[in-house]
Amino acid sequence: MADGTFLASSREFLVLSRNYFFFLLFVVIFIGWGLPYIYVLFESFYWRIMLGRSPVGRRLSADAIRDFRRFLAAHELDRGITRPAAVLFAIPARLASLRELGRMLRRLKKTEARVLYRQTLENLAEGWRAGLQTSVVIEYLQVLERIDTPVEVDRILGKVLTANVTYLLGDLEKGHRLARKVMESAREHDEPGKPYYQWLASYALWNSRLFMGEFDVAANELGDLWRSQYACYSEAVKNRLHEFYQANPATLDPIASVPRHLILASALKGESIITGRTQAKVLDKADERDQAESWVEQWYKLGQSLCEPAPIALDFTHAYMALYCTVVEPLYPPPELLGKILDTAPIVSLYVKHGMMGLYHFERCEYDKAVHELRVADAKSGISGNSFLECIFLPAQAAAAAMLGKSLHPEIRALMSRVRKRAAISPNNFYDLLIYAAEAVIAEANEEKGRRDHLLGRVQRLSGGDLSRGFVKIFHLNKLTVSKWGKP
């Protein structure tokens, strides 16, 4: 009987000992490894609230978690104790220092956010110049939106660059909307006589309106800005302005862009936009034609001198002058001007070069050469994402392809579909005019006389009745024979 009791007690003792052992083992494992895991979850949530979910905030949160793990390892190593004991010492000490660590990380976030923001700005501007793929450029824009920089001037720079790249990638309406908002911030920030950020905001603000077909408005506003915020200043102030834009991340110098965009606005309108607001300086010549030549030559020479330090800006200046000489008046041979843009130039320069060369050949009815050059321009656009001239190049490419008579109907349909989508968001009828002109040429090539006459009527209505004036004259619609049923 006694032996049975002893055996039962022994079994109970073994069970209790085993349970106690497993309990101790669980406590050791939980304290040593489970508790730190739970604490890491707590700190992760805490730092997410304190530092936010921006790229800098997430990076600093990860650094804080790594710091806790090193803090725990230091207790274990320096005190010569087991991990569970180190956890019991480390977590209370960590909680006591959490507020101080939070202050340090918030200050560090401000510093690192500005550094990362500036680096992203520079990468975005340089990526656009180098012709990075559209997806990469857009990703940079998304990174900028997620970074909360504490410095106002950096925020303005970021918004300016976002508006610039948005319009240069072809979203003219959104680019203009963003630029209008940042212009308000720039006017509040700039001091009198120091319009640094207003000039930056003006690049997308007025140039997007130019590419939306509002040539007179854009030209006159650029002329006003030039006269009130640049021409009236001393050479010392002008030099400081240019040095500022060279030192800060921007797509291109906004002041140096004024001459070429006045030339481009005139080319697209089909005549020089000479007003009291767009004069480079007072002209003395009385003859109207001489005044037009002097006006554009002054701006062209001025544009070359201002853009000399910036190859892309200089390339654009030559290209826009070539278009002016193609459409308005042949002051210089366009191939000679476009030949100044090297084949090793950045991809955005080649996009403009080949597109303008295609328009030159198209105006001369050299349709095979026009199609070749415009295809090259379209390929450059597809690689780099630059499509701000798409509504000008594509109608001419489609019309030239139709005139080749090589059954290029799928290509023509695709081109016209693209340009219609882009024209749908323009507030001006200029691109509709080019679409109707191209479709009239396509109808002529397909011997669709009735449709051709119908489209010619629309073109005449939008162009004011004269098909031999303005940019539309490069389509040579006045040479098309109107059928006896057509009354355009």
C-alpha positions in Angstrom: 0.0 0.0 0.0 2.8 2.3 0.9 4.7 1.4 -2.3 1.6 2.3 -4.3 1.2 5.7 -2.7 4.9 6.3 -3.3 4.7 5.4 -6.9 1.6 7.6 -7.3 3.3 10.5 -5.7 6.4 10.0 -7.8 4.3 10.1 -11.0 2.5 13.2 -9.8 5.9 14.8 -9.1 7.2 13.8 -12.5 4.1 15.3 -14.2 4.4 18.5 -12.2 8.1 18.7 -12.9 7.5 18.2 -16.5 4.8 20.8 -16.6 6.9 23.1 -14.6 9.8 22.5 -17.0 7.6 23.2 -20.1 6.2 26.3 -18.3 9.7 27.6 -17.6 10.7 26.8 -21.2 7.7 28.7 -22.5 8.4 31.7 -20.2 12.0 31.8 -21.3 11.2 31.5 -25.0 8.3 34.0 -24.7 10.3 36.6 -22.8 13.5 36.1 -24.9 11.9 36.1 -28.3 8.1 36.5 -28.2 8.1 39.6 -26.1 10.7 41.5 -28.3 8.5 40.5 -31.4 5.4 42.0 -29.8 7.4 45.1 -28.7 8.7 45.5 -32.3 5.1 45.5 -33.5 4.3 48.2 -30.9 7.2 50.4 -32.0 6.4 49.9 -35.6 2.9 51.3 -35.0 4.3 54.0 -32.8 6.8 55.2 -35.4 4.2 55.1 -38.2 2.2 57.6 -36.2 5.1 59.7 -35.2 7.0 59.7 -38.5 4.3 59.1 -41.1 4.3 56.8 -44.1 6.4 59.0 -46.4 9.6 57.3 -47.9 11.7 59.1 -45.3 9.4 58.2 -42.5 9.4 54.5 -43.4 13.1 54.5 -43.7 13.6 56.1 -40.3 11.0 53.7 -38.8 13.1 50.8 -40.0 16.2 52.4 -38.6 14.5 52.8 -35.2 13.6 49.1 -35.2 17.1 48.1 -36.0 18.3 50.4 -33.3 16.1 48.6 -30.7 17.6 45.3 -31.8 21.1 46.6 -31.4 20.0 48.1 -28.0 18.8 44.7 -26.9 22.0 42.9 -28.0 24.1 45.5 -26.2 22.4 44.7 -22.9 22.9 41.0 -23.4 26.6 41.4 -24.3 27.7 44.1 -21.9 25.9 42.8 -18.8 26.8 39.2 -19.6 23.3 38.0 -19.0 20.9 35.7 -20.9 18.6 37.0 -23.6 15.4 36.8 -21.5 17.0 38.8 -18.7 18.4 41.3 -21.2 14.8 41.7 -22.6 13.5 42.5 -19.1 16.1 45.2 -18.7 16.1 46.6 -22.3 12.4 47.1 -22.9 11.8 49.4 -19.8 14.9 51.3 -20.6 13.8 51.7 -24.2 10.4 52.9 -23.2 12.0 55.5 -20.9 14.1 56.9 -23.8 11.4 56.7 -26.5 10.4 60.3 -26.3 13.9 61.6 -26.6 14.5 59.2 -29.6 11.3 60.5 -31.2 12.5 64.1 -31.0 15.8 63.1 -32.6 14.1 61.2 -35.4 11.7 64.0 -36.2 14.5 66.4 -36.5 16.4 63.9 -38.6 13.3 63.4 -40.8 13.2 67.1 -41.6 16.8 67.1 -42.7 16.7 63.9 -44.6 13.3 64.7 -46.2 14.8 67.9 -47.7 17.9 66.0 -48.9 15.8 63.3 -50.5 13.4 65.8 -52.0 16.2 67.8 -53.6 17.8 64.6 -54.9 14.5 63.5 -56.4 14.0 66.9 -58.0 17.5 66.7 -59.6 16.9 63.1 -60.7 13.6 64.0 -62.3 15.0 67.0 -64.2 18.0 65.1 -65.3 15.9 62.1 -66.3 13.7 64.2 -68.5 16.7 65.8 -70.2 18.2 62.3 -70.7 15.0 60.9 -72.2 14.2 58.3 -69.5 11.1 56.2 -70.1 7.8 57.8 -69.2 7.1 55.2 -66.5 10.3 56.1 -64.7 9.6 59.9 -64.9 6.1 59.3 -63.6 7.5 57.2 -60.7 9.8 60.1 -59.8 6.7 62.4 -59.8 4.9 60.0 -57.5 7.9 59.9 -55.1 7.8 63.7 -54.9 4.2 63.6 -53.9 4.9 61.2 -51.1 7.8 63.2 -49.6 6.8 65.9 -47.1 9.6 68.5 -47.2 9.4 71.1 -44.4 11.1 73.9 -46.6 8.6 76.1 -48.5 11.0 76.8 -51.4 11.6 73.1 -52.0 7.8 72.5 -52.1 7.5 75.3 -54.7 10.3 73.9 -56.7 8.7 70.4 -56.6 5.3 71.7 -57.7 7.0 73.8 -60.5 8.9 70.8 -61.8 5.9 68.5 -61.6 3.9 71.0 -63.6 6.7 71.4 -66.2 7.2 67.7 -66.7 3.4 67.0 -66.8 2.9 69.5 -69.6 6.1 68.3 -71.5 4.8 64.7 -71.3 1.7 65.9 -73.1 -0.9 66.4 -70.4 -1.3 70.1 -71.2 -4.5 70.8 -69.3 -3.2 69.2 -66.0 0.2 70.9 -66.4 -1.5 74.3 -66.8 -3.7 73.7 -63.8 -0.8 72.7 -61.6 1.2 75.7 -62.8 -1.6 78.1 -62.1 -1.7 76.9 -58.5 2.0 77.2 -58.0 2.1 80.6 -59.5 -0.1 81.8 -56.7 2.4 80.4 -54.1 5.4 81.9 -56.1 3.9 85.4 -56.0 3.4 85.2 -52.3 6.9 84.0 -51.7 8.9 86.2 -54.1 10.2 89.5 -52.9 9.9 92.7 -55.0 12.5 92.7 -57.7 13.3 89.0 -57.2 10.8 87.0 -59.3 12.8 83.7 -59.1 9.8 81.4 -58.6 7.4 83.3 -60.7 9.6 82.7 -63.7 9.8 79.0 -62.9 6.0 78.8 -62.6 5.6 80.7 -65.9 7.3 78.0 -67.9 4.4 75.6 -67.7 1.7 78.2 -67.1 2.0 80.0 -70.4 3.8 77.4 -72.6 1.0 74.9 -71.9 -1.5 77.5 -73.2 0.6 78.0 -76.2 0.5 74.3 -77.0 -3.2 74.3 -76.4 -3.6 76.6 -79.3 -3.9 80.0 -77.5 -1.1 81.6 -79.4 -1.9 85.3 -78.9 -2.7 84.9 -75.2 0.5 83.0 -74.5 2.7 85.3 -76.6 1.3 88.5 -75.0 1.6 87.1 -71.5 5.2 86.0 -72.1 5.9 89.4 -73.5 4.5 91.1 -70.4 6.5 88.9 -68.1 9.6 89.6 -70.1 9.2 93.4 -70.0 8.1 93.6 -66.3 10.2 90.9 -64.7 13.4 90.8 -66.8 14.0 93.5 -69.4 13.7 96.3 -66.9 16.4 94.9 -64.6 20.1 95.7 -64.6 22.6 93.2 -66.1 23.7 92.2 -62.5 20.1 91.2 -61.6 19.7 89.4 -64.9 22.8 87.4 -64.3 21.7 86.5 -60.8 18.4 85.2 -62.2 20.2 83.0 -64.7 22.7 81.7 -62.1 19.7 80.8 -59.8 18.1 78.6 -62.5 21.4 77.0 -63.3 21.9 76.1 -59.7 18.4 74.9 -59.0 16.8 71.8 -60.5 14.5 72.9 -63.4 13.7 71.5 -66.7 15.1 74.4 -68.7 15.8 78.1 -68.0 12.4 79.8 -68.1 13.7 83.2 -69.1 15.7 81.7 -72.0 12.6 80.0 -73.2 10.7 83.2 -73.9 12.3 84.0 -77.3 11.8 80.6 -78.8 8.2 80.3 -77.6 7.3 83.6 -79.1 8.8 82.3 -82.3 6.9 79.1 -82.0 3.6 80.9 -81.3 4.1 82.9 -84.4 4.9 79.8 -86.5 1.8 78.0 -85.3 -0.4 81.0 -85.9 1.2 81.5 -89.3 2.2 85.1 -88.8 4.4 87.1 -86.5 2.7 88.1 -83.3 4.0 91.7 -83.2 2.3 93.7 -80.5 3.4 96.4 -78.0 3.6 93.6 -75.5 5.9 91.2 -77.5 8.6 93.6 -78.7 12.1 92.8 -77.8 12.9 96.5 -78.4 11.4 99.4 -80.3 11.7 99.0 -84.1 12.4 102.0 -86.3 11.6 100.4 -89.7 8.3 101.5 -91.2 7.7 98.7 -93.7 5.5 96.0 -92.1 7.4 93.1 -93.7 10.7 94.4 -92.5 9.3 94.8 -89.1 8.2 91.2 -89.0 11.6 90.0 -90.1 13.4 92.3 -87.6 11.1 91.2 -84.8 11.7 87.4 -85.3 15.4 87.8 -86.0 15.9 89.9 -82.8 14.2 87.2 -80.8 16.1 84.4 -82.5 19.5 86.0 -81.9 18.5 86.8 -78.3 17.3 83.3 -77.8 20.6 81.9 -79.1 22.7 84.0 -76.7 20.5 83.1 -73.7 20.5 79.4 -74.5 24.2 79.0 -75.2 24.9 77.4 -71.8 22.0 74.9 -72.3 22.3 72.6 -75.3 18.7 71.4 -75.2 17.3 74.9 -75.0 19.5 76.0 -77.9 18.3 73.0 -79.9 14.7 74.0 -79.3 15.5 77.5 -80.4 16.9 76.3 -83.8 14.0 73.9 -84.3 11.3 76.5 -83.6 13.0 79.0 -85.9 13.1 76.3 -88.6 9.3 75.9 -88.2 8.8 79.6 -88.5 10.9 79.7 -91.7 8.8 76.8 -93.0 5.4 78.3 -92.3 5.8 82.1 -92.2 8.8 83.3 -94.2 12.0 81.5 -95.3 14.5 83.8 -93.6 16.9 80.9 -93.2 16.9 77.4 -94.9 15.2 75.1 -92.3 17.5 72.2 -93.0 20.5 74.4 -92.2 18.9 75.4 -88.9 18.0 71.8 -88.0 21.5 70.7 -89.0 22.8 72.6 -86.0 21.1 70.0 -83.8 23.6 67.1 -83.6 22.6 63.5 -84.0 24.2 62.9 -80.6 21.9 65.4 -79.0 19.6 64.4 -76.1 16.5 62.4 -77.2 14.1 65.3 -76.6 16.1 67.4 -79.0 16.0 64.7 -81.6 12.3 64.4 -81.2 11.9 68.1 -82.1 14.5 68.0 -84.8 13.0 65.1 -86.8 9.5 66.4 -86.3 10.3 69.8 -87.7 12.2 68.3 -90.5 9.2 66.1 -91.3 7.0 69.2 -91.4 9.5 70.9 -93.7 9.4 68.0 -96.2 5.6 67.8 -95.8 5.2 71.5 -96.8 7.4 70.8 -99.9 5.2 67.8 -100.8 8.1 65.4 -100.3 5.8 62.9 -98.6 8.2 59.9 -98.4 10.8 62.0 -96.6 8.1 63.5 -94.4 6.8 60.2 -93.3 10.3 58.9 -92.5 11.2 61.9 -90.4 7.9 62.0 -88.6 8.1 58.3 -87.8 11.5 58.9 -86.3 10.1 61.7 -84.2 7.2 59.5 -83.0 9.7 56.8 -82.0 11.7 59.3 -80.0 8.5 60.4 -78.4 7.6 56.8 -77.5 10.9 56.3 -75.8 11.2 59.5 -73.8 7.5 60.3 -73.3 7.8 63.8 -74.7 4.6 64.5 -76.7 4.0 68.2 -76.4 4.1 68.6 -80.2 2.1 65.4 -80.9 -1.0 67.2 -82.1 1.1 69.1 -84.7 3.2 66.2 -85.9 0.6 63.4 -86.1 -1.9 65.1 -88.5 0.9 65.9 -91.0 2.3 62.3 -90.7 -1.2 60.8 -91.4 -1.8 63.1 -94.4 1.7 62.4 -95.8 1.2 58.6 -95.3 -2.1 58.9 -97.2 -0.5 60.7 -100.1 2.1 58.0 -100.5 -0.6 55.6 -101.8 1.0 52.6 -100.1 -2.1 51.3 -98.4 -1.0 52.6 -95.0 -4.6 52.7 -93.7 -3.9 51.0 -90.3 -1.1 53.5 -89.6 -3.2 56.4 -90.7 -6.2 55.3 -88.5 -4.0 54.9 -85.5 -2.4 58.3 -85.9 -5.7 60.1 -86.3 -7.2 58.2 -83.3 -4.3 59.4 -81.1 -4.5 63.0 -82.2 -8.3 63.1 -81.7 -7.9 62.0 -78.1 -5.4 64.7 -77.5 -7.4 67.4 -79.3 -10.5 66.5 -77.2 -8.9 68.1 -74.1 -7.8 71.3 -75.8 -9.9 74.4 -75.2 -9.0 75.8 -78.7 -10.1 74.7 -82.2 -6.6 74.8 -83.6 -6.1 71.1 -83.3 -9.5 70.4 -84.7 -8.5 72.5 -87.7 -5.4 70.3 -88.3 -7.5 67.2 -87.9 -10.0 68.3 -90.5 -7.1 69.4 -92.8 -5.4 66.0 -92.5 -8.7 64.2 -93.0 -9.4 66.3 -96.1 -6.1 65.2 -97.6 -6.8 61.6 -96.7 -10.2 61.8 -98.3 -8.6 63.2 -101.5 -6.1 60.4 -101.5 -8.9 57.9 -101.2 -11.0 59.7 -103.9 -13.8 60.4 -101.5 -14.8 63.6 -103.1 -18.0 64.3 -101.1 -16.2 63.8 -97.8 -13.3 65.9 -98.9 -15.6 68.8 -99.8 -17.4 68.5 -96.5 -14.1 68.6 -94.6 -12.8 71.5 -96.6 -15.9 73.4 -95.6 -15.1 72.8 -91.9 -11.5 73.9 -92.5 -12.5 77.1 -94.1 -15.0 77.8 -91.3 -12.3 77.4 -88.7 -9.5 79.1 -90.6 -11.4 82.2 -91.5 -11.9 81.2 -95.2 -8.3 81.5 -96.5 -6.6 78.1 -96.8 -3.3 79.7 -98.0 -2.6 81.5 -94.7 -1.7 80.3 -91.3 -0.2 77.0 -90.2 -2.8 75.0 -92.2 -1.3 76.2 -95.4 1.3 73.4 -95.2 -1.5 71.0 -96.1 -1.9 72.8 -99.5 -5.7 72.5 -99.3 -6.2 75.3 -101.8 -4.8 73.0 -104.5 -7.5 70.4 -103.9 -10.2 70.4 -106.7 -13.6 70.9 -105.3 -16.3 68.9 -107.0 -19.4 70.5 -108.5 -21.4 69.4 -105.5 -19.1 70.8 -103.0 -19.6 74.3 -101.6 -16.9 74.8 -99.0 
